[in-house]
Amino acid sequence: MYKIGITGGIGSGKSTVAELFKILGVSVYSSDQRAKFLMVSNPLVRTQIENTFGVKAYIGKELNKAYIASKVFSDSKELEKLNAIVHPAVKIDFDLWCLAQKSAYVLKEAAILFESKANIGLDKVILVTAPKALRISRVVERDQSSEKEVLGRMDKQWSDLKKRTLSDFEIVNNEKKSVLVQVLEIHKAIVALH
């Protein structure tokens, strides 16, 4: 089974693109959603997070997102600690998930695919790009964040230029080129690979 990564900076539209692939019958694994699920449901991950960040990391059975965010988004060393706990668990979860899929290929959607080395073991990578100003406006509207907060999150991700050199395909989501046409072309190319 072919394993294809799909990545892009915050607000690039990678989730929208992933939904189009789903319509084509491709199974899509959302690394961000599964990471959130595993932080709550996986006892080993939960214990490691509590041991690293303290008992305030959880409120009852729920992750204390505000507390964790205050710890990791202001200190890159703390973010590295969290990633060292969560990313290996996501990798195992993805590998198990792949075993249950029936589509010709699967997509692994991850915002920080290259940064987290989650591209290792994938056959190809699709990069979704969009102009910076458009990405900022999308995230401000979607998350009710300030422009400063969005820029801070963007600063923690690799540039499109750096990601482009490691990607096999690119979808330009600038509201000018048809994203659907680009998805169909890439889908056809991937299916032709095997």
C-alpha positions in Angstrom: 0.0 0.0 0.0 1.3 3.4 -1.0 1.6 5.9 1.9 1.4 9.5 0.9 2.0 12.5 3.2 0.1 15.7 2.9 1.4 18.8 4.6 1.4 22.5 4.5 1.7 25.5 6.8 -1.1 26.6 9.1 -4.0 28.0 7.0 -2.8 26.5 3.7 -5.9 24.4 3.3 -4.5 20.9 3.7 -7.5 19.7 5.6 -9.8 20.9 2.8 -7.5 19.2 0.3 -7.6 16.0 2.4 -11.4 16.0 2.3 -11.3 16.1 -1.5 -9.1 13.0 -1.5 -11.6 11.3 0.8 -14.3 11.9 -1.7 -12.2 10.0 -4.2 -12.2 7.0 -1.8 -8.7 7.6 -0.3 -8.4 6.9 3.4 -7.0 9.9 5.3 -5.2 9.8 8.7 -5.3 13.1 10.5 -2.1 13.2 12.6 -3.3 16.3 14.6 -6.7 14.8 15.5 -5.1 11.4 16.4 -2.4 13.1 18.5 -5.2 14.9 20.6 -7.0 11.6 20.9 -3.9 9.7 22.0 -3.0 12.3 24.6 -6.3 11.6 26.4 -6.9 7.9 25.6 -3.4 6.3 25.6 -2.4 5.6 29.3 1.3 5.5 28.5 1.2 8.9 26.7 -0.9 10.4 29.5 1.5 9.2 32.2 4.5 10.6 30.3 2.8 14.0 29.8 1.9 14.1 33.5 5.4 13.1 34.6 6.9 15.8 32.3 4.4 18.7 32.8 2.8 17.9 36.2 -0.7 17.0 37.3 -2.1 20.3 36.0 -1.6 18.8 32.5 -5.1 17.2 32.8 -8.4 18.3 34.3 -10.2 15.0 35.1 -10.0 12.9 31.9 -9.4 15.9 29.6 -6.1 17.5 28.5 -5.7 20.9 30.0 -5.0 22.5 26.6 -4.5 26.1 28.0 -2.0 24.9 30.5 -0.1 22.8 28.0 -0.1 25.6 25.4 1.2 28.0 28.0 4.1 25.6 28.6 5.1 24.6 25.1 4.4 27.5 22.8 6.6 29.9 24.8 9.5 27.5 25.3 10.9 25.4 22.4 12.6 22.9 24.8 9.2 22.2 26.4 7.7 21.7 22.9 10.4 19.3 22.1 9.6 17.3 25.2 5.9 17.1 24.3 6.7 16.1 20.7 9.1 13.4 21.9 6.2 11.8 23.8 3.4 12.3 21.2 5.1 11.8 17.8 6.3 8.2 18.5 2.8 7.3 19.6 1.2 8.8 16.5 3.7 6.8 14.3 2.6 3.5 15.9 -1.0 4.5 15.7 -0.6 5.4 11.9 1.1 2.1 11.2 -1.7 0.1 12.9 -4.4 2.2 11.1 -2.7 1.5 7.7 -3.2 -2.3 8.3 -7.0 -1.8 8.4 -7.3 0.3 5.2 -8.5 -1.0 1.9 -7.9 2.0 -0.5 -5.1 1.9 -3.1 -3.1 4.4 -1.1 -3.6 6.3 2.1 -2.9 9.9 3.0 -1.2 11.0 6.3 -2.1 14.6 7.0 0.3 16.4 9.3 1.1 20.1 9.7 4.6 19.4 10.7 5.3 16.3 8.6 8.9 17.2 7.9 9.7 19.0 11.1 8.6 15.9 13.1 10.3 13.5 10.6 6.9 11.9 10.1 7.7 11.8 6.4 10.2 8.9 7.0 8.6 5.7 5.6 6.2 7.5 3.3 6.4 7.0 -0.5 5.5 10.5 -1.6 4.6 13.9 -0.1 2.0 16.4 -1.3 2.6 20.0 -0.2 -0.3 22.5 0.0 0.7 26.1 -0.2 -1.1 29.5 -0.1 0.0 33.1 0.1 1.0 34.1 3.7 -1.7 36.9 3.9 -4.4 34.5 2.9 -3.2 31.9 5.4 -3.2 34.5 8.2 -6.8 35.7 7.4 -8.1 32.1 7.2 -6.6 31.2 10.6 -7.7 34.5 12.3 -11.3 33.8 11.1 -11.2 30.0 11.8 -9.6 30.0 15.3 -10.6 33.5 16.4 -6.8 34.1 16.9 -4.9 37.4 16.7 -2.6 38.0 13.8 0.3 38.0 16.2 -0.7 34.5 17.5 -0.9 33.1 14.0 2.5 34.5 13.1 3.9 32.9 16.2 2.6 29.6 15.2 3.8 30.1 11.6 7.3 30.8 12.9 7.5 27.3 14.4 6.9 25.7 11.0 9.3 25.3 8.1 8.9 27.7 5.2 7.1 26.5 2.0 10.4 26.9 0.2 12.1 24.4 2.5 9.2 22.0 2.3 9.0 22.3 -1.4 12.4 20.8 -1.9 11.3 17.6 -0.1 7.9 17.3 -1.6 6.9 15.3 -4.7 3.7 17.3 -5.5 2.4 20.7 -4.8 -1.2 22.0 -4.6 -1.5 25.8 -4.8 -4.5 26.9 -2.8 -4.6 30.6 -3.7 -8.3 30.8 -4.6 -7.2 31.3 -8.3 -6.2 27.8 -9.4 -8.8 25.0 -9.1 -7.8 22.9 -6.1 -10.1 20.1 -7.3 -8.3 19.9 -10.7 -5.0 19.8 -8.9 -6.2 17.0 -6.6 -7.5 15.0 -9.5 -4.2 15.3 -11.4 -2.2 14.1 -8.4 -4.6 11.3 -7.6 -4.3 10.1 -11.2 -0.5 10.3 -11.0 -0.4 8.3 -7.7 -2.7 5.6 -8.9 -0.5 5.3 -12.0 2.5 4.6 -9.8 1.4 1.1 -8.9 
